[in-house]
Every structure is written in structure tokens, then in C-alpha cells.
């Protein structure tokens, strides 16, 4: 990573990371390999990013449409909480209060993503 510059900084979901690294690996072909950091990240993303990247991105956008910060929306998609307590833990350190209605909408979105992943 020495000598590399950051061109764009954006929060993305784990499935999107996996997809980006797969594209990068294809671009490199047989002549080059992913770096150690990229390989480690790819292993993590393959293990924990089971959803399709496009569907995870859509779920993140649906959560953002509830007036929730992009960073928190991505975190919710990555964690896929099962109940209200887990959703509230994501917001614990933030200066953002989430009401019960939004919490239930987030859980519905995440449940839909989880179901799409298990198919």
C-alpha cells in the first residue's frame, strides 16, 4: 500500500467489497496477484458478504431513504440485525435517535435481504 493514493472514500457494503475485489482480480489476470491486504479482505468478504452486491446496495439505499446516514445504513446492511436491540446498538454511539417505526422498517429491509441471500 506504500505509494498508493486514495482517490475516493465512500462507505460500501461487504458484498460490494467482494464484487470490487473480484473485478480487480479479473483485471489483473494471471500475470499479477492481489496484494496480501486484498486477499485477506477477499477472504473476509467471501465469508461474511453472502448477499448479492446489487441487492445489498439497494437495501442500503432503502435504509438511507429513511433519513439514516449512509455510514449507518451500510453498517446495518453488513451486520443484518435480527431484532430492535441490535438495531439500537448500531445507533448507540451516534447522535441519532431512531424511533420504533424506523427500527421496524430497517428490520423489514434487512429481513428481506437475508431471505434473498438464503435462496
Backbone torsions as a table, in degrees:
resi	resn	phi	psi	omega
1	UNK	NA	-9.0	179.6
2	UNK	-65.5	131.6	177.5
3	UNK	88.9	-2.4	178.6
4	UNK	-89.2	144.7	177.8
5	UNK	-112.4	150.5	177.9
6	UNK	-84.6	119.9	-178.8
7	UNK	-95.3	-30.1	-176.4
8	UNK	-152.8	135.3	179.5
9	UNK	-122.1	117.1	-175.7
10	UNK	-151.9	142.9	176.9
11	UNK	-78.9	128.7	176.7
12	UNK	-133.3	158.3	-178.2
13	UNK	-75.9	162.7	179.0
14	UNK	-60.4	-43.0	176.7
15	UNK	-61.3	-32.8	176.3
16	UNK	-68.2	-37.5	176.2
17	UNK	-60.3	-47.5	179.2
18	UNK	-57.6	-46.2	-179.4
19	UNK	-62.3	-43.6	179.1
20	UNK	-62.1	-41.5	179.8
21	UNK	-70.0	-34.3	176.1
22	UNK	-64.1	-41.9	176.8
23	UNK	-63.3	-42.1	179.8
24	UNK	-61.7	-42.1	-179.9
25	UNK	-63.2	-40.1	177.2
26	UNK	-64.6	-40.7	179.7
27	UNK	-62.3	-38.8	-178.5
28	UNK	-70.5	-32.0	-180.0
29	UNK	69.3	-155.3	-177.6
30	UNK	-83.5	-14.9	-175.2
31	UNK	-75.5	-34.5	-178.4
32	UNK	-125.7	162.5	177.7
33	UNK	-117.6	163.3	170.8
34	UNK	-66.5	154.5	176.9
35	UNK	-70.9	168.3	179.2
36	UNK	-56.5	-45.2	-179.2
37	UNK	-62.6	-40.6	179.6
38	UNK	-67.5	-39.9	178.2
39	UNK	-63.8	-43.2	179.6
40	UNK	-64.5	-42.6	178.3
41	UNK	-64.5	-39.4	178.6
42	UNK	-62.3	-43.4	178.4
43	UNK	-60.7	-43.6	178.9
44	UNK	-63.7	-46.1	-178.0
45	UNK	-64.9	-36.5	177.6
46	UNK	-67.8	-34.3	-178.7
47	UNK	-76.4	-41.6	-172.5
48	UNK	-109.5	-10.3	-179.3
49	UNK	-106.2	64.7	-174.3
50	UNK	-74.2	-25.7	-177.5
51	UNK	-68.9	158.9	173.4
52	UNK	-71.0	141.0	-175.5
53	UNK	-58.9	-43.5	-177.8
54	UNK	-64.6	-41.8	179.7
55	UNK	-67.3	-38.6	177.3
56	UNK	-64.9	-39.1	178.2
57	UNK	-64.3	-42.5	177.9
58	UNK	-62.4	-42.6	178.8
59	UNK	-62.2	-41.8	177.0
60	UNK	-61.2	-40.4	178.6
61	UNK	-67.0	-40.2	177.5
62	UNK	-60.3	-40.1	178.8
63	UNK	-69.4	-40.9	177.2
64	UNK	-61.7	-33.7	179.1
65	UNK	-65.3	-13.7	175.4
66	UNK	-86.6	15.5	-177.2
67	UNK	65.2	40.8	175.7
68	UNK	-110.8	135.9	-178.6
69	UNK	-53.5	144.9	-178.2
70	UNK	-57.3	-43.1	-179.5
71	UNK	-59.9	-42.3	179.4
72	UNK	-71.4	-36.7	178.5
73	UNK	-62.6	-43.6	178.1
74	UNK	-63.9	-42.3	178.8
75	UNK	-60.9	-41.5	178.9
76	UNK	-65.0	-40.5	178.0
77	UNK	-65.2	-41.8	-179.3
78	UNK	-66.8	-39.4	-176.9
79	UNK	-82.7	-26.9	-177.2
80	UNK	45.6	66.3	-177.7
81	UNK	-62.5	150.5	-177.9
82	UNK	-98.0	-20.9	-175.5
83	UNK	-147.7	174.2	-177.6
84	UNK	-59.9	-39.4	-179.6
85	UNK	-60.7	-41.2	179.7
86	UNK	-68.0	-37.3	175.6
87	UNK	-63.8	-45.2	-179.0
88	UNK	-63.1	-31.9	177.3
89	UNK	-63.1	-34.2	178.7
90	UNK	-63.7	-34.8	-177.1
91	UNK	-91.3	-3.0	-174.1
92	UNK	-54.8	-45.3	-176.0
93	UNK	-88.8	-7.2	-176.3
94	UNK	-91.7	157.3	175.6
95	UNK	-90.5	60.0	-176.8
96	UNK	-147.0	123.5	176.7
97	UNK	-99.7	133.9	179.0
98	UNK	-112.8	129.8	-179.2
99	UNK	-85.2	171.0	-175.6
100	UNK	-63.0	-36.7	-179.7
101	UNK	-62.6	-47.4	178.5
102	UNK	-65.8	-38.4	178.2
103	UNK	-59.2	-44.5	179.4
104	UNK	-65.8	-36.9	177.2
105	UNK	-65.9	-42.0	177.5
106	UNK	-60.7	-45.4	179.6
107	UNK	-62.0	-37.7	178.3
108	UNK	-64.5	-45.5	179.6
109	UNK	-61.2	-46.2	-178.9
110	UNK	-66.9	-39.5	177.1
111	UNK	-62.3	-40.8	177.1
112	UNK	-62.2	-41.2	177.8
113	UNK	-64.5	-43.8	179.7
114	UNK	-61.1	-42.0	178.9
115	UNK	-64.7	-42.2	179.0
116	UNK	-64.2	-31.9	-179.8
117	UNK	-72.3	-36.1	-175.8
118	UNK	-80.2	-10.3	-178.5
119	UNK	-75.1	NA	NA
